Amino acid sequence: MRIFLLSLILLSFSEFSLAAAKIEHWQTIGGSRVYYVHTEGLPMADIQVVFNAGSASDGQQFGLSALTADLVNTGAGKWDADEIAQRFESVGAQFGVSSSMDTTTLSLRTLTDKTLFDKALETMQVILTNPAFNQVDFKREQRRTLSGLKQQEESPAALASIAFYKALYGTHPYAHPESGVIKTVSGFKVSDIRSFYQKFYVSDNAIVVIVGALSRQQAEQTAEYLLAELPQGKRPENLPDVAMPLKATQQHIEFPSSQTHVLVGLPGSYRKDPDYFNLYVGNHILGGSGLVSKLFDEIREKRGLAYSASSNFMPMLKPGPFLISLQTRNDQTNQALQVLNQTLADFINKGPTEAELTAAKKNITGGFAMRFDTNKELAGYVAMIGFYEMPLDYLDTFQKKTEEVTVASITDAFKRRINLQLLQTITVGKTVEKSGK
C-alpha cells in the first residue's frame, strides 16, 4: 500500500488545461490571504504556507532565516525528526521547508483520502505552530551550515556569486548570502532562532496556497486549521529600495583553478515590473534560451571561448539581478569578456530581429503550459502570484502579453534598464601572465 501511495505521488500529473487553472482568493478569519485552485484527476493536494521571511529579513544576523527554516521540522510538539518523517511516510505524504531571499515556504503533498489527509495535515500544523528548536538539533544544524560555508571558500562559483551580490547591492538586504557567513552563523544561539520564528511565522505574514482535488469548503477548512494557532503578529516593514551602482566596476578574485568564472550584471527586474515581458522575451533571445541564444552563439559557437554562456533576470520583491555568466579558460578571460560586453551592447543598441522575436515567442508560448502540468508546479506559480500580489489571471494572460512584445518595445526597455556604464563584473580564477613578461 505504501509503495502504491508513494508511486501515486511521484506520478501526480494533473489533468487540467491552462484555461482551467482558475485561482480563487480569500482571507482567513485571522486575515491571512489564501489562494486556491481546484484540479481534477488524481486525489491529491499540494499545500504551501509562505512567509515573508527570507534572508532579506535577516537584519545583521546573516543566515538566520535559512537556519530557522532548516530547524523547523527537526522536532515539533511531542515528535522528534524521525517520528515526523514516519508520520508523513505512513500516509505517503511529502513535506519540505525551503527559503530564498524573499520567502520561507512550508510545503506538503498529500493524498486527499480523509484518513491520510488528516494525519498529514495535523503533522504539518504542529510543525508550523509548535516547532521544538531544541539545543541538540540547533547545534547540529549550525555545525552543518558552518561546514557548508567553509566549503564555499574552496568553490570559485560560490566566491563569484558572493562577490557579485555584494557588488550589486552593497548594504541592501539582498547583498549577503542566503546561508549567511561564518562570522554571523557561528555566533547564533537557539534563542535567536526562536525570536526569528516568533517574529515572522505569524498569520499576518503568511499566505496559504492550496492546489488539488479539494472542494472550496475543504480548502477553507484547511487554511483555517493550519493557521488558527499562529499569533496574528504583523507583516515586516517594506524592504528599502535598491540603489543602482554609481559606476561600473571590475573585481578579480585570484583562485587556483583552470577555469575563470565570469559574472556580469546589475540590479534588473522585480515581480510587478511593467517592463517585465519586454525584458523577459528580450532576454530569452539574448541569453535565456540556451543553445540558440545570441550569447551562446557568439561566445561558444563562433569562438569556442566557453562551454556555455547565458543571461537571466531574477525578479524579486525589489529588483533582483540581471546576470550574464560563463566559464572560460584562464588565458581566454579577457577575450570572452570583450565578446560578452560587445554582444550585450549590440543587443541593447539594435535589439533583436523580427525572425528572432518570432522564434522566441513560439518557444516561450509553446512550452508555457508544460511548466505547470503537475499540481506541485502549479502550486509554485500560484505561490509566486499570491506572495507578490500579482494579477490572479497572470497565467491566463501570460501568452497574450508575450505576443504583444515587439522589437521596438524590447529595444526601448533594454536601453532604459541596462546601463552599460554601470555594469558590475566579477571574475574568479587564476591570472595568466602575458607571454614575454
C-alpha positions as CSV (number, residue, x, y, z in Angstrom):
1,M,0.0,0.0,0.0
2,R,2.8,2.4,0.9
3,I,4.6,1.8,-2.3
4,F,1.4,2.5,-4.2
5,L,0.8,5.7,-2.4
6,L,4.4,7.0,-3.0
7,S,4.2,6.0,-6.6
8,L,0.9,7.9,-7.0
9,I,2.6,11.0,-5.6
10,L,5.5,10.7,-8.0
11,L,3.1,10.3,-10.9
12,S,0.9,13.1,-9.9
13,F,0.2,14.7,-13.2
14,S,-2.9,16.9,-13.0
15,E,-5.5,16.7,-15.8
16,F,-6.3,20.3,-16.3
17,S,-5.8,22.8,-19.1
18,L,-4.3,26.3,-18.9
19,A,-7.7,27.9,-19.0
20,A,-9.0,25.7,-16.2
21,A,-6.3,26.9,-13.7
22,K,-8.7,29.4,-12.1
23,I,-7.2,30.9,-9.0
24,E,-9.7,31.7,-6.2
25,H,-8.7,34.1,-3.4
26,W,-10.0,34.9,0.0
27,Q,-8.8,35.7,3.6
28,T,-8.9,33.5,6.7
29,I,-10.8,34.7,9.8
30,G,-7.4,35.9,11.0
31,G,-6.8,37.9,7.8
32,S,-4.3,35.6,6.1
33,R,-4.5,35.5,2.3
34,V,-5.5,32.2,0.7
35,Y,-5.0,31.2,-3.0
36,Y,-6.8,28.1,-4.2
37,V,-7.1,26.1,-7.5
38,H,-9.3,23.1,-7.8
39,T,-8.0,20.4,-10.1
40,E,-9.5,17.2,-11.3
41,G,-7.6,13.9,-11.8
42,L,-5.6,12.3,-9.1
43,P,-6.9,12.5,-5.5
44,M,-4.0,14.7,-4.3
45,A,-3.4,18.2,-2.9
46,D,-0.4,20.4,-2.7
47,I,-0.4,22.9,0.2
48,Q,2.1,25.7,0.8
49,V,2.3,28.2,3.7
50,V,4.6,31.1,2.5
51,F,6.1,33.7,4.9
52,N,7.7,37.0,4.1
53,A,10.7,35.6,6.0
54,G,13.6,35.1,3.6
55,S,17.2,36.1,4.0
56,A,16.3,39.7,3.3
57,S,14.7,39.6,6.8
58,D,17.9,38.6,8.5
59,G,18.9,42.1,9.6
60,Q,22.5,41.9,10.6
61,Q,22.2,38.2,11.6
62,F,23.1,36.9,8.2
63,G,21.8,33.3,7.7
64,L,19.2,33.4,10.4
65,S,16.3,32.8,8.1
66,A,17.9,29.8,6.4
67,L,18.9,28.2,9.7
68,T,15.4,28.7,11.1
69,A,14.0,27.0,8.1
70,D,16.4,24.1,8.4
71,L,15.3,23.6,12.1
72,V,11.5,23.9,11.7
73,N,10.9,20.2,11.1
74,T,13.7,18.7,13.2
75,G,11.2,18.4,16.0
76,A,7.7,19.6,16.8
77,G,5.2,19.1,19.6
78,K,6.0,15.7,21.1
79,W,7.7,14.3,18.0
80,D,11.4,14.3,17.0
81,A,12.6,14.4,13.4
82,D,12.3,10.6,12.9
83,E,8.8,10.5,14.2
84,I,7.8,13.4,12.0
85,A,9.3,11.6,9.0
86,Q,7.5,8.4,9.9
87,R,4.1,10.2,10.2
88,F,4.5,11.6,6.7
89,E,5.8,8.3,5.2
90,S,3.0,6.3,6.8
91,V,0.4,8.2,4.7
92,G,2.5,8.6,1.5
93,A,3.0,12.3,2.0
94,Q,5.9,14.5,1.3
95,F,6.9,17.6,3.4
96,G,9.6,20.2,2.9
97,V,10.8,23.6,4.1
98,S,12.7,25.9,1.8
99,S,13.9,29.5,2.0
100,S,15.0,32.2,-0.5
101,M,15.9,35.8,-0.3
102,D,12.2,36.9,-0.1
103,T,10.4,33.9,1.4
104,T,10.3,30.8,3.6
105,T,7.9,28.1,2.4
106,L,6.5,25.0,4.2
107,S,5.2,22.6,1.6
108,L,3.0,19.4,1.8
109,R,2.0,16.9,-0.9
110,T,-0.6,14.5,0.3
111,L,-3.4,12.2,-0.9
112,T,-6.9,13.6,-0.2
113,D,-8.4,10.4,1.3
114,K,-9.7,11.7,4.6
115,T,-7.7,9.4,7.0
116,L,-4.4,10.0,5.1
117,F,-5.1,13.7,4.6
118,D,-6.0,14.4,8.2
119,K,-2.8,12.8,9.5
120,A,-0.6,14.6,7.1
121,L,-2.3,18.0,7.7
122,E,-2.1,17.5,11.5
123,T,1.6,16.9,11.3
124,M,2.1,20.0,9.2
125,Q,0.1,22.1,11.5
126,V,2.1,21.0,14.6
127,I,5.4,21.7,12.7
128,L,4.1,25.1,11.7
129,T,2.7,26.2,15.1
130,N,4.9,24.3,17.6
131,P,8.4,23.6,16.5
132,A,10.8,22.4,19.2
133,F,14.0,24.2,18.4
134,N,15.9,22.1,20.9
135,Q,19.6,22.7,21.6
136,V,20.9,19.4,20.2
137,D,19.2,19.9,16.8
138,F,20.3,23.6,16.8
139,K,24.0,22.7,17.4
140,R,23.9,20.0,14.7
141,E,22.4,22.3,12.1
142,Q,24.7,25.1,13.0
143,R,27.7,22.9,12.5
144,R,26.3,21.6,9.2
145,T,25.8,25.2,8.0
146,L,29.3,26.3,9.1
147,S,30.8,23.3,7.3
148,G,28.9,24.3,4.1
149,L,30.1,27.9,4.4
150,K,33.7,26.7,4.9
151,Q,33.4,24.6,1.7
152,Q,32.2,27.7,-0.2
153,E,35.7,29.1,0.4
154,E,37.0,26.4,-1.9
155,S,34.4,27.0,-4.6
156,P,35.1,29.6,-7.3
157,A,31.4,29.6,-8.3
158,A,30.4,30.4,-4.7
159,L,33.0,33.0,-4.3
160,A,31.9,34.7,-7.6
161,S,28.3,34.7,-6.5
162,I,29.0,36.2,-3.1
163,A,31.1,39.0,-4.6
164,F,28.6,39.6,-7.4
165,Y,25.7,40.2,-5.0
166,K,27.8,42.4,-2.8
167,A,28.9,44.5,-5.8
168,L,25.2,44.9,-6.9
169,Y,23.6,45.5,-3.6
170,G,26.2,47.0,-1.2
171,T,24.4,47.3,2.2
172,H,20.9,46.3,0.9
173,P,19.4,43.2,2.5
174,Y,19.8,41.3,-0.8
175,A,23.6,41.7,-0.6
176,H,24.5,38.9,1.8
177,P,24.4,35.1,1.1
178,E,21.2,33.4,2.0
179,S,23.0,30.9,4.1
180,G,24.9,33.6,5.9
181,V,28.6,34.0,6.7
182,I,30.8,32.2,9.1
183,K,31.1,35.1,11.5
184,T,27.4,35.6,12.0
185,V,26.3,31.9,11.9
186,S,28.9,30.9,14.4
187,G,27.5,33.5,16.9
188,F,23.9,32.3,16.7
189,K,22.1,30.9,19.8
190,V,19.0,28.9,19.8
191,S,17.2,31.9,21.3
192,D,17.9,33.8,18.0
193,I,16.1,31.1,16.1
194,R,13.1,31.2,18.4
195,S,13.0,35.0,18.2
196,F,13.1,34.9,14.4
197,Y,10.3,32.3,14.3
198,Q,8.1,34.3,16.7
199,K,8.5,37.5,14.8
200,F,8.0,36.2,11.2
201,Y,6.0,33.0,11.4
202,V,2.7,34.7,12.2
203,S,-0.6,34.8,10.5
204,D,-0.5,38.4,9.2
205,N,2.8,37.5,7.5
206,A,1.5,34.2,5.9
207,I,-0.2,33.2,2.7
208,V,-1.7,29.8,2.1
209,V,-1.7,28.1,-1.3
210,I,-3.9,25.0,-1.9
211,V,-3.9,23.2,-5.3
212,G,-5.6,19.9,-5.9
213,A,-8.7,17.7,-5.6
214,L,-10.2,19.5,-2.6
215,S,-13.5,21.4,-2.7
216,R,-13.7,25.1,-1.9
217,Q,-15.1,24.2,1.6
218,Q,-12.3,21.7,2.3
219,A,-9.8,24.3,1.2
220,E,-11.3,26.9,3.5
221,Q,-11.3,24.5,6.4
222,T,-7.7,23.5,5.7
223,A,-6.4,27.1,5.7
224,E,-8.2,27.9,8.9
225,Y,-6.9,24.8,10.6
226,L,-3.3,25.4,9.6
227,L,-3.1,29.0,10.8
228,A,-5.6,29.1,13.7
229,E,-2.9,28.7,16.4
230,L,-0.4,31.1,15.0
231,P,-0.3,34.5,16.7
232,Q,-1.6,37.3,14.5
233,G,1.7,39.3,14.6
234,K,2.3,41.7,11.8
235,R,3.9,41.9,8.4
236,P,7.5,43.1,8.3
237,E,8.4,46.6,7.1
238,N,8.9,47.0,3.4
239,L,12.4,46.4,2.1
240,P,14.4,49.5,1.2
241,D,14.6,50.4,-2.5
242,V,17.6,49.1,-4.4
243,A,20.1,51.8,-5.4
244,M,21.8,51.3,-8.7
245,P,25.6,51.2,-8.6
246,L,27.2,54.6,-9.1
247,K,29.7,53.3,-11.7
248,A,30.9,50.2,-13.5
249,T,33.4,48.1,-11.5
250,Q,35.5,45.0,-12.2
251,Q,36.8,42.8,-9.4
252,H,39.1,39.8,-9.8
253,I,39.5,37.2,-7.1
254,E,42.5,35.0,-7.5
255,F,41.8,31.3,-7.3
256,P,44.0,28.3,-8.4
257,S,41.6,26.9,-11.0
258,S,41.9,26.1,-14.7
259,Q,38.7,27.9,-15.5
260,T,37.7,31.5,-14.7
261,H,34.1,32.2,-13.5
262,V,32.7,35.4,-15.0
263,L,29.6,37.2,-13.8
264,V,28.4,40.5,-15.3
265,G,25.3,42.4,-14.4
266,L,23.4,44.9,-12.3
267,P,20.1,45.1,-10.5
268,G,17.4,44.3,-13.0
269,S,13.7,43.5,-12.7
270,Y,11.1,43.0,-10.0
271,R,7.9,40.9,-10.0
272,K,5.4,43.7,-10.8
273,D,7.7,45.4,-13.2
274,P,5.8,47.0,-16.1
275,D,8.8,46.2,-18.3
276,Y,8.8,42.5,-17.3
277,F,7.6,40.9,-20.5
278,N,9.8,43.1,-22.7
279,L,12.8,42.2,-20.6
280,Y,11.8,38.5,-20.3
281,V,11.3,38.0,-24.0
282,G,14.3,40.0,-24.9
283,N,16.5,38.1,-22.5
284,H,15.2,34.8,-24.0
285,I,16.8,36.0,-27.2
286,L,20.0,37.4,-25.6
287,G,21.0,34.6,-23.4
288,G,18.0,32.8,-21.8
289,S,17.2,30.2,-24.4
290,G,20.3,28.1,-24.2
291,L,21.9,26.8,-27.4
292,V,20.1,29.3,-29.7
293,S,20.8,32.5,-27.8
294,K,23.0,35.3,-29.0
295,L,25.5,35.0,-26.2
296,F,25.8,31.2,-26.7
297,D,26.3,31.7,-30.4
298,E,28.9,34.5,-30.2
299,I,30.9,33.1,-27.3
300,R,30.6,29.3,-27.7
301,E,29.6,28.5,-31.3
302,K,31.6,31.1,-33.2
303,R,34.7,31.4,-30.9
304,G,34.7,28.4,-28.6
305,L,35.5,30.6,-25.6
306,A,33.2,28.9,-23.1
307,Y,31.2,25.7,-22.8
308,S,28.1,27.8,-22.2
309,A,27.1,31.4,-21.8
310,S,23.7,32.6,-20.5
311,S,21.8,35.5,-19.1
312,N,18.9,35.8,-16.8
313,F,16.6,38.3,-15.0
314,M,15.7,37.1,-11.5
315,P,12.8,39.3,-10.3
316,M,12.0,39.6,-6.6
317,L,10.1,42.0,-4.3
318,K,12.8,44.5,-5.2
319,P,14.9,44.4,-8.4
320,G,16.7,41.1,-8.5
321,P,19.9,40.6,-10.5
322,F,20.3,40.8,-14.3
323,L,23.1,38.3,-14.7
324,I,25.3,37.2,-17.5
325,S,27.5,34.2,-16.6
326,L,30.1,32.0,-18.3
327,Q,33.2,29.9,-17.5
328,T,36.3,30.1,-19.7
329,R,39.9,29.1,-19.8
330,N,42.0,31.4,-17.7
331,D,44.0,32.6,-20.7
332,Q,40.8,33.5,-22.6
333,T,39.1,35.5,-19.9
334,N,39.8,38.9,-21.4
335,Q,38.7,37.8,-24.8
336,A,35.5,36.2,-23.5
337,L,34.6,39.3,-21.5
338,Q,35.2,41.5,-24.6
339,V,32.8,39.4,-26.7
340,L,30.3,39.3,-23.8
341,N,30.2,43.0,-23.5
342,Q,30.1,43.7,-27.2
343,T,27.2,41.2,-27.7
344,L,25.3,42.9,-24.9
345,A,26.0,46.4,-26.3
346,D,24.9,45.3,-29.8
347,F,21.7,43.8,-28.4
348,I,20.9,47.0,-26.4
349,N,21.6,49.3,-29.4
350,K,19.9,47.2,-32.1
351,G,17.5,44.9,-30.4
352,P,16.6,41.5,-31.9
353,T,15.5,40.8,-35.4
354,E,11.9,40.1,-36.3
355,A,12.8,36.5,-37.0
356,E,14.5,36.1,-33.6
357,L,11.5,37.6,-31.9
358,T,9.1,35.3,-33.7
359,A,11.1,32.2,-32.8
360,A,11.4,33.3,-29.2
361,K,7.6,33.9,-28.8
362,K,6.9,30.5,-30.4
363,N,9.4,28.8,-28.0
364,I,8.0,30.6,-24.9
365,T,4.3,30.2,-25.5
366,G,4.6,26.7,-27.0
367,G,6.1,25.3,-23.8
368,F,4.4,27.5,-21.2
369,A,1.6,25.2,-20.2
370,M,4.2,22.4,-19.6
371,R,5.8,24.4,-16.8
372,F,2.9,23.7,-14.5
373,D,1.4,20.4,-15.7
374,T,1.5,19.0,-12.2
375,N,-0.2,20.2,-9.1
376,K,3.2,20.8,-7.5
377,E,4.4,23.0,-10.3
378,L,1.2,24.9,-10.4
379,A,1.3,25.5,-6.7
380,G,4.7,27.1,-7.1
381,Y,3.3,29.5,-9.7
382,V,0.2,30.3,-7.5
383,A,2.5,30.9,-4.5
384,M,4.5,33.4,-6.6
385,I,1.4,35.1,-7.8
386,G,0.0,35.3,-4.3
387,F,3.1,36.3,-2.4
388,Y,4.0,39.1,-4.9
389,E,0.3,40.1,-5.2
390,M,0.2,39.8,-8.9
391,P,-3.0,39.6,-11.0
392,L,-4.9,36.4,-10.5
393,D,-5.2,36.0,-14.3
394,Y,-1.4,36.0,-14.7
395,L,-1.3,32.5,-16.1
396,D,-4.2,33.1,-18.4
397,T,-2.8,36.4,-19.8
398,F,0.9,35.3,-20.0
399,Q,0.8,34.2,-23.6
400,K,-1.2,37.2,-24.7
401,K,1.3,39.6,-23.1
402,T,4.2,37.7,-24.6
403,E,2.7,38.0,-28.0
404,E,2.3,41.8,-27.6
405,V,6.0,42.3,-27.2
406,T,7.7,43.9,-30.2
407,V,11.2,44.5,-31.4
408,A,10.8,48.2,-30.6
409,S,9.4,47.6,-27.1
410,I,12.3,45.2,-26.3
411,T,14.9,47.7,-27.5
412,D,13.3,50.5,-25.6
413,A,13.2,48.5,-22.4
414,F,16.8,47.3,-22.6
415,K,18.1,50.8,-23.4
416,R,16.3,52.2,-20.3
417,R,17.0,49.4,-17.9
418,I,20.5,48.0,-18.7
419,N,23.1,50.8,-18.4
420,L,26.4,49.6,-19.8
421,Q,28.1,52.3,-17.8
422,L,27.0,50.7,-14.5
423,L,27.8,47.0,-15.1
424,Q,29.4,45.1,-12.3
425,T,32.0,42.4,-13.4
426,I,33.3,39.7,-11.2
427,T,36.0,37.2,-12.3
428,V,37.3,34.3,-10.1
429,G,40.2,32.3,-11.4
430,K,43.9,32.2,-12.0
431,T,45.7,35.2,-13.5
432,V,47.7,34.2,-16.6
433,E,50.6,36.5,-17.3
434,K,51.0,37.6,-20.9
435,S,53.8,35.9,-22.8
436,G,57.1,37.9,-23.0
437,K,56.7,39.3,-19.5
